[in-house]
Amino acid sequence: MTDRANSSLNPPPNQGAAPSRSSVTLTEAQLEQIRRLVAVGRAESVDEYVGAAVAERLERDRSLTELQDLFERKGQAPGAEHLAWAREVLGVEDRDRDGEART
């Protein structure tokens, strides 16, 4: 078993602290929404908005990986009723790998 929580999803402190350039493809509608948020002061820039969204998603993925490792070490996962309760409390839908809501 590997400790995925301490893998590349969780880089050492200060690694990658200096920004670097990348190209990200967004739909015109997404880009327009972000530009409107910047215009009304809800984000500093498109770069800042996208960077914050990426940081949030990376933290979520790191946390989920850490939870999965914990469940594997304990040898059990939460039951369906626990997952249903958590989804209800968090106000999220159960989605499949393609992002479609499960029924």
N, C-alpha and C positions, 0 to 999 in steps of 0.2 A: 504494500500500500504506500502511495506517495502522499506527502503532505502538500496537497494542492493549494492550501491557503497560504503557504509560504513559497509558492512557485512564482512564475513570471507575473501572475496577477497581483502580486504583492511585492513590488520592487523595493530594494534597499532604500533607506532614507536618502534624500537629495538626488537620487538617480532621476534623470530626466527633468530636473528643475528648470533648466534653460529651455525656453520655447523653441520649437523647430517648425518648419513649414510643412504642410500637407495639403492635399486637395481633397475636398469632400463634395460629393454631388448631392444637392438638395433639389426638391421640386421647386418650381417657380412660386407656388403657393406657400411653401414652407419658408422660403427666403423672404417673401413679402411680409409674412407674419412676423418674422424675426426683425426685419427692418422697421416695422411699425412699433414693435416693443422698444427698439433702440430710440426711435423718434420721440416716444413719450417718456423716455428715461427709465424704463424697466430693465434695460441692459445697457452696458457701456458701449458695446459694439457687437457686430455679428460674430467676430472671433471669440469674444468673451462669452457670448451666449452658447455657442457651440462647445467651447472648452468646458464650460460649467456642466453642460448636459453630458458630455463624455465623462467628466470626473464623477458625476453622480452615478452613471451607469457602471463605470469601473468599480466603484465602491459597492454597489449593489451586487455585482457579479462576484466580487471578492467575498462579501458576506455570505452569499448563497453557497459558494464553494466551501467556506469554513463550516457552515451548517452541515453540508453534505458529508464532509470529513468527520464531523462529530458523530453523525448518525452511523456512519460506517464503522467507526471505532467502537461504538456502543452495540453494534450488531442489529440495530432495529431502526426503523423510520417511524414517523408519526402516522397514525392510522387515518383512514379516510375521514372519519368524523372530526378528528383534530384539524385536518387540513380545511375541511368545509367551515369549521368554526373560525379559523384564522382568516380565510377569505372573506367571510361575512364581517368580522370585526375590522379588517383592513379596508373593506369596501372594494375589493378587487374580484374580477371574474377569473375562473379557472380557464386557462388558455392552452391550446396545444402548441407544438413546436412552430407551427406556421402563424401563430398569433391569433388563430380563430377561437372564439368562445366555445367552450365545451357545453354540451347540454346534458 
